[in-house]
């Protein structure tokens, strides 16, 4: 073999790829040319799963447009405020919640009582007392009782027509009218009744017991016993004299 033949053979060996490199090139070509069947199936199933929805249960009244379904008892969903039949907005205020524990053989059994004041902020207010084994049920019962017991009270220019003193049990209440802008200078229990009635300017003071039920009842008694000058004169058969212009 001549020198020229040896040089040609070495050139051919350097130009030809190795067997391992040929295998790698064939694998890469197969991977690029052959599509992934599993990935393709997953991509096709993804939109189907997104659009598919669970079947609707029979008898279900839940809307599909994102709105809340109606309550089972037919009552409207409401928070602290509710709407009366005549269109006036009622304000519900929980004045006091009491917990009572009864000791039995297995442990303690708790019951709750709630004092609630309801008013339309336009001269009508009432209070109610509810008892139940749950706080929510006690408040609901107290609210219903307060709505049934709503009564008309006298409110003149967002204040009271005159000063008044009232007692109920051990509770003693003094209510005084105030100028516009004074606000409600009163305790929590008296304030709840006055705000529900629509009074904005009053100075009040509790002189006796701090029992919540008695304070609320004393305030209600004071509000119901108030009379305007026109009401007093009309009861006497007289008319209010008009001021003479100078």
C-alpha positions in Angstrom: 0.0 0.0 0.0 1.4 3.3 -1.0 1.5 6.5 1.0 -1.2 8.1 -1.1 -3.6 5.2 -0.3 -2.9 5.5 3.4 -3.6 9.3 3.4 -6.9 8.7 1.6 -8.0 6.1 4.1 -7.2 8.4 7.0 -9.2 11.2 5.4 -12.3 9.0 5.0 -12.1 7.9 8.6 -12.0 11.5 9.8 -15.0 12.6 7.6 -17.3 9.7 8.6 -19.2 10.1 11.9 -18.7 7.7 14.7 -21.4 5.0 15.4 -22.3 6.7 18.8 -22.7 10.0 17.0 -24.9 8.4 14.4 -27.2 6.9 17.1 -27.5 10.3 18.8 -28.3 12.0 15.5 -31.0 9.4 14.7 -32.6 9.8 18.2 -32.7 13.6 17.8 -34.3 13.3 14.4 -36.9 10.8 15.7 -37.8 13.1 18.6 -38.2 16.1 16.4 -40.1 14.4 13.7 -42.4 12.2 15.8 -45.0 14.2 17.8 -45.7 13.5 21.5 -49.0 11.6 21.5 -49.6 12.1 25.3 -49.0 15.9 25.2 -51.4 16.2 22.2 -54.1 14.3 23.9 -53.7 16.4 27.1 -54.0 19.6 25.0 -57.1 18.4 23.3 -58.8 17.3 26.6 -58.0 20.6 28.4 -60.6 22.8 26.6 -63.1 20.0 26.9 -62.6 19.8 30.7 -62.9 23.6 31.0 -66.1 23.8 29.1 -67.7 20.8 30.7 -69.9 21.5 33.8 -71.4 19.2 36.4 -75.0 18.2 35.8 -77.5 20.2 37.7 -79.3 18.5 40.5 -83.0 17.9 40.2 -85.1 20.4 42.2 -82.1 22.9 42.6 -83.1 26.5 42.3 -79.6 27.9 42.4 -79.1 30.4 39.5 -76.1 29.9 37.1 -75.4 33.6 36.6 -73.5 34.1 40.0 -76.5 35.4 42.0 -77.3 34.1 45.4 -80.1 31.6 45.7 -83.2 32.4 47.7 -83.5 31.2 51.3 -85.4 28.0 52.1 -87.8 29.7 54.5 -88.7 32.4 51.8 -87.4 35.3 54.0 -85.3 38.0 52.4 -81.6 38.2 53.3 -80.9 41.2 55.5 -78.3 42.4 57.8 -78.8 44.9 60.6 -81.3 46.9 58.6 -84.5 45.6 57.1 -87.4 47.0 55.0 -90.8 47.4 56.4 -94.0 46.8 54.5 -94.7 50.5 54.0 -91.3 51.1 52.4 -89.6 52.7 55.4 -86.2 51.4 56.3 -86.1 49.8 59.8 -83.0 50.0 62.0 -82.3 47.1 64.3 -80.0 47.6 67.3 -79.0 44.8 69.7 -78.8 46.5 73.1 -77.9 43.6 75.3 -77.2 39.8 75.1 -77.3 37.7 78.2 -76.0 34.1 78.7 -77.5 31.8 81.2 -75.9 28.4 82.2 -77.8 25.5 83.6 -75.7 22.8 85.3 -76.8 19.3 84.5 -75.3 15.8 84.9 -73.5 15.9 81.6 -72.2 19.4 82.0 -73.6 22.9 81.3 -76.4 23.9 79.0 -76.3 27.5 77.8 -79.3 29.6 76.8 -79.3 33.2 75.6 -81.6 36.2 75.8 -81.4 39.3 73.6 -82.8 42.8 74.0 -83.4 44.5 70.6 -84.6 47.9 69.6 -86.2 48.6 66.2 -87.2 51.9 64.7 -87.8 53.6 61.3 -85.9 56.8 62.3 -89.1 58.7 61.6 -91.0 58.7 64.9 -91.7 55.0 65.3 -89.8 52.8 67.7 -90.3 49.5 69.7 -88.3 47.1 71.8 -88.4 43.3 72.1 -87.0 40.5 74.2 -86.1 37.1 72.8 -84.8 33.9 74.4 -83.3 30.8 72.6 -80.5 28.3 72.8 -78.6 30.1 70.1 -77.7 33.8 70.0 -78.9 34.3 66.4 -82.3 32.8 67.3 -82.6 35.0 70.3 -81.9 38.1 68.3 -84.4 37.1 65.6 -87.1 36.5 68.2 -86.3 39.8 69.9 -86.4 41.6 66.5 -89.8 40.1 65.6 -91.2 41.1 69.0 -89.8 44.7 68.6 -91.4 45.0 65.2 -94.8 44.0 66.6 -94.5 46.5 69.5 -93.5 49.5 67.4 -95.3 52.7 68.5 -95.5 56.3 67.4 -93.5 58.9 69.5 -93.2 62.6 69.3 -90.1 64.1 67.5 -89.9 67.8 66.8 -87.0 69.1 64.6 -84.9 66.0 65.4 -85.2 66.6 69.2 -87.7 66.3 72.0 -90.6 68.8 72.5 -89.8 69.3 76.2 -87.8 68.0 79.2 -89.1 64.9 80.9 -88.2 62.6 83.8 -89.2 58.9 83.8 -88.9 55.9 86.1 -89.3 52.2 85.5 -88.4 49.8 88.2 -85.0 50.9 89.5 -84.2 52.9 86.4 -84.5 56.7 86.4 -84.1 58.7 83.2 -83.9 62.4 82.5 -84.2 63.6 78.9 -83.7 67.2 77.8 -84.0 68.8 74.3 -80.9 70.3 72.8 -80.0 72.8 70.0 -79.1 71.5 66.5 -75.6 70.2 66.3 -75.4 69.0 69.9 -75.8 65.3 69.1 -76.9 62.5 71.3 -75.3 62.9 74.7 -76.6 59.7 76.2 -75.5 56.2 77.3 -75.6 53.1 75.0 -79.0 51.9 76.1 -80.8 55.3 75.9 -78.9 56.1 72.7 -80.3 53.0 70.9 -83.9 54.0 71.5 -83.3 57.7 70.5 -81.4 56.8 67.3 -84.1 54.3 66.3 -86.8 57.0 66.8 -84.9 59.5 64.7 -83.8 61.9 67.5 -80.4 63.5 66.8 -80.0 66.3 69.5 -80.7 65.3 73.1 -79.0 65.4 76.5 -79.8 62.4 78.6 -78.8 61.1 82.0 -79.5 57.8 83.8 -79.8 58.4 87.6 -80.8 54.9 88.8 -80.2 51.3 87.9 -78.1 50.4 84.9 -80.3 47.3 84.1 -80.6 47.3 80.3 -84.2 46.2 80.2 -85.4 48.8 82.7 -83.4 51.6 81.2 -84.9 50.9 77.7 -88.4 50.6 79.2 -88.0 53.9 81.1 -86.8 55.6 77.9 -89.7 54.2 75.9 -92.1 55.3 78.7 -90.7 58.9 78.6 -90.9 59.0 74.8 -94.5 57.8 74.7 -95.6 60.3 77.4 -94.4 63.4 75.6 -96.9 65.9 74.0 -96.4 68.9 71.8 -98.0 72.3 72.6 -100.6 71.8 69.8 -101.6 68.4 71.3 -102.0 69.9 74.8 -104.0 72.9 73.5 -106.2 70.8 71.3 -107.0 68.5 74.3 -108.1 71.6 76.2 -110.2 72.8 73.3 -108.0 75.8 72.6 -105.9 76.9 69.6 -102.3 78.1 69.6 -102.1 81.9 69.5 -100.1 83.3 66.6 -97.4 85.8 67.3 -98.4 89.3 66.4 -96.1 90.9 63.9 -94.6 94.2 65.2 
